[in-house]
Amino acid sequence: MTGGIFTFLGEKTARLGYVFVYEGEAAACRRCDFSRVCHGKLKPNLAYKVVEVRDKRIECPVLGEAVLVRVEKAPVKVAIRVEQAVEGALIKFTPQECGRLSCEYFSLCVPTALSSGGAYKIIEVLGFFNCPVRGVRLAQVYLQPQP
């Protein structure tokens, strides 16, 4: 298998299909010989999915026993305006304006794993819902980051 990005994950999370949002390196990582492997190609605030688990293991000062995995950028479930919700369309993502953290849709409307203004492809339209805060109709979709 080729392509993707190699990194190390903790033993419990190093499994096929595991999705995580990369949040950056810890201070202890800067002194580690494996820092470039762990953090070199990952971009902060993007979601990644484990697509391969390797046999290579290291002892990590942050994670404990860590396992080498191959990851790819993962699609993220979000809410977008209904008029944008066309499978296969390329869009620039803009999060919804919402200040109600307790709303059941908040994590869809204001996702942490996407960059505002970034290019994304709509890979699946999941359905529609009415925003309980603003009263507008929104679509729930999976977006795949584009290069």
N, C-alpha and C positions, 0 to 999 in steps of 0.2 A: 504494500500500500504506500502511495506517495501523497505528497501534499499535506496540508494541515500544518499545525504548529505543535511542537513538542514542549511539554512542561512537566513539572512534578506536582502531584496532588497527594494529599494525605491518604493513607491506606484505606480508610473507610469510604472516601469519596471517589477513589480511582476505580470506577466501574463504568462499563459501557452505558451510554445514554445519560449519564449524570450531566446536568446543566448547572453552570455557575456564572456569576457575574464577577469579572476580574476587578478588584478594587485597588490594585497597586501593591508595591512591595513594602514589607515591614522593615524597620531599621536594621534588624539582625541580618536581613538578606544582603545588604550592601557589602558585608564582609565575607560572604559565602562564595566558594569556588563555583557553585552551580547557579548563581544568580542570573547569568546570561541565558541559561537554558530555561529557568523558571519564569523569567519576566521579559526576556529579550524581544519577543514578537507579540506579546499580549498587549492589548490596548485597554486602558482603564474605562470602566463603565460599559463594557461590551459583554454580551453573554456568549459563552462557549459551551460546546457539547463534547463529551468524551466519545471518540469514535474508535479508539484502539487503546488497549492496555498492554504495556510491555513488561518484561521480567525484571528490568533494571530497578533496583531499590537503593535509596540513600538514607542516611540519617540526617534529618533537617532540624535546625534549632527552633523553628517555628511550628512545623507540622508533626514532628516526631518521625516515624518511618514514612517515607514518601516513595511513591511509585511513578515511574515514567509513563506518561500517557500522550496520545496524539489527540488534539482537539481541533474543532472547526468552529467558525462563528455560527451561533445558533439562532434560529428564528425566535422572535419574541412576540408574545401575544399582547396586543395593544388596542386602544380605541382610536378611531380616526373619523373624520367627517364622512357621512354616508356617500356623498358625491365622489369621493376618492376610492371607494371600496370596489375595485375592479381587479379580479385575479390576474396576475401577470403584469400589472401596471407598476411603473417605477415612479416613486414619489419622494419628495423631501418631507421628512417627518417633522411635525410640530406638535408638541404635547398640548393636551386640552388645558384650558385655564380652569383650575379648581383649587379651592382652599379648604375643602372639607375632607380632612384626613380620614374621618370615620366612614366615608362613603364606600360602599361595597365595590365600586368601580374605580376607586382612586388609583390603584396600582396599574390599571389598564390605561387610564387617561394620562397619568404622569409617571411613566415607567422610568426606572433608574438605569436601565440597560440600553438605552438608545440616546444618540446625540441629536439634539434639536438641529434641524437643517441638514442632517445626514441623508444620504441617498439609500433608499430601501426598495425592495421588490415585494409586492403583496403576493404571498404564495398561497394563501387560503383565506377566504371570507367565511367566518364562523357563524355570524348571525348579527342581529341588530338589537339595540336597547335604547330606552329613553333616559337621558341624563336627569337624575332626580334633583340636581342642583340648578342647572340652567334650562332644563326643559327641552333640549334639542335631541334629535335622533342621531345616534352614533353607531358605527359598525365596529364589531370586534373582529380583528384580523391577525394573521401571522405575518410579520415583516421579516425579510432576510436582508441583513446588511449587504451593501454592494461596494465593490472596490472603488 
